[in-house]
Amino acid sequence: MIARITDMHEKEVINICDGTRLGFVDDIEVDTCTAQIVALVICGRSKLFGLFGHDQDIVINWKDIEVVGEETILVNFACASEQCRHGRKGPQILGGLFR
């Protein structure tokens, strides 16, 4: 399958380790010396409509990509940071004071 970089924006990235939907591809890192794709970048989610900034971007190395499909990209991405588990955890009130 041949795909353009603009086609990657329409693909949803899913982590096969835990089934987490990480988001859509926002950017691609390219090594200009070798002309190879190094990583996919998924921009962090905005906090309160963008008023409080964004979460950190998720950078997925090209070697962690398992399958590039028609609509999705499956990755094997082991991530210990909280941003990668945003779908699992409910909202925190007052910094997690009430759990």
Residue pairs with C-beta under 8 A, 6 or more apart in sequence:
1 68
3 68
5 28
8 25
8 28
8 40
8 73
9 24
9 25
9 26
10 24
10 71
11 24
11 25
11 68
11 69
11 71
11 72
11 73
12 21
12 23
12 24
12 71
12 72
12 73
13 21
13 22
13 23
13 24
13 25
13 40
13 42
13 60
13 72
13 73
13 75
14 20
14 21
14 22
14 72
14 73
14 74
14 75
15 21
15 22
15 75
15 76
15 77
15 79
15 84
16 66
16 74
16 75
16 76
17 76
17 77
17 78
18 85
18 88
20 84
20 85
20 87
20 88
21 87
22 42
22 58
22 60
22 75
22 77
22 84
23 42
23 43
23 45
23 58
24 42
25 40
25 41
25 42
25 73
26 41
26 42
26 43
26 57
27 40
27 41
27 43
28 37
28 39
28 40
28 41
29 37
29 38
29 39
29 40
29 41
29 59
30 36
30 37
30 38
31 37
31 38
36 62
37 62
38 61
38 62
39 59
39 60
39 61
39 62
40 59
40 60
40 62
40 65
40 73
40 75
41 57
41 58
41 59
41 60
42 57
42 58
42 59
42 60
43 54
43 57
44 54
44 55
44 56
44 57
44 58
44 83
45 54
45 55
45 83
45 86
46 53
46 54
47 53
47 54
47 55
55 83
55 86
56 81
56 83
58 77
58 79
58 83
58 84
60 75
60 77
64 75
64 76
64 77
65 73
65 74
65 75
66 74
66 75
66 76
67 73
67 74
77 84
79 85
82 89
92 99
